[in-house]
Amino acid sequence: MSAKFMKAAAFAVVSTFAFTAAMANAEEAKPKSLDQLLEFVKQGQVTDARENRAREQAFAKDKANQAAELTRAQGERSRQEALSATLEDTFESNELLVVAKQAQLKEKLGTLAELFGHLTSTAGDLSSTLEFSITSAQYPGREQFLEDLIAKMSGSEKLPSVEEIEKVWYLLNQEMVETGKVVRFTAQVAKPNGDKQEQSVVRVGAFNVVSEDGKYLQYVPAKGSLEELPRQPAGPYLSYAEELVGSTEGLHRFGIDPTGPSGGSFLAALINSPNLEERWEQGGTVGYAITVVGIFGFILALYRLVVLATVSSKVSSQLKSDKANENNPLGRVLKIHENNPSMDIETLELKLSEGILRETPKLESGLNLLKIITAIAPLMGLLGTVTGMIVTFQAITIFGAGDPKAMAGGISAALVTTVLGLVVAIPMLLLHTIVNGRAQRIIHVLNEQTTGIIAEHTEANLRK
């Protein structure tokens, strides 16, 4: 039904074009008479019949072509179905063949399969060792061979050759031998500012590498390069490294990092740890304030110790003398009795007590301030702790708790200020005790001497 509809549509289109052409021709040549009009009608009928026959022939031809195309498509489908069946049979045969070949390979390998398993494991361990070994700075690319060999043995398609097995054995022995050597070779060294230079370096086994200018280097496995440590170890280690680099033979002192094949990991972590000054700077403003208060307290305590030691020395000299000397507290108190030898007991006692009271503030000067510093230093440390924890919680709010570095600054400030407060408070408490003891010892001597004077004066009056 659809074919008939298509034919009808095509016929309608062709008729439309024919009618349009006829109208055009009619416009060009209009009939002049009835006979001429009749002739035009006759010619139009002949033309339409001829065109209809041409259309019928075209329709018949298209129908024949469609039948041929259908027959050809059906034949192609049959051919493809036969090919698919053949390919399925071939695939099943190949599967059986693969299973048979794998069984044959396993049978031929025999005990070699266990050997290749050990070889794969050894190659994997050696590859991991060589990747982080400091000797790879001198012999690069060894782990790539091992990785290719592991991939080859894991594929179960190819067997390792004798040369490849011997090379694994050679690399094992090479790494073992090189860890016991001190060798010099040329390598590219990255400076802390980013510059790279070809330098002569000295490798000490699998422990450390030093440059030609005596600086410790670190091997970076990810880059496969040597980098100069931004901070070098303190103490005599750099001079040891310079001595080693400048020598050609003999025994030399040298500081090595015993952390193994990575070469310098412990050393890098050790020198990157903040020193005493950097830890003090982590305390921030509160830490600086505690330090200033502590220094002031120490100076005050030392000053008072020196003053009291001088006064104590003069008081000791006064005890050995019969004449009152006004250059010390005891002499000034004794001077009251010398100036008033005939004074009654009550008045003398009051005068002497007044003299002691006059001397006591001078002897106890600074003690209250030392006590305040002792009490306020831990409180300032607590203030720094609180502010540091506030910074830590703010960092957690912004960056989350996943990155410990974001919180390290606030925690460091909190702990450092606490330590600074205790470092100031504990010695200041001891110094306050010492200074107070010195002052009380002198005051005790004054009270003892005045009591003796009153007793002698009372005894003298009783004899009279």
Summary of the structure (lengths in Angstrom):
residues: 464
radius of gyration: 54.8
end to end distance: 165.8
largest distance: 195.0
contacts: 1289
relative contact order: 0.05
helix: 73%
strand: 6%
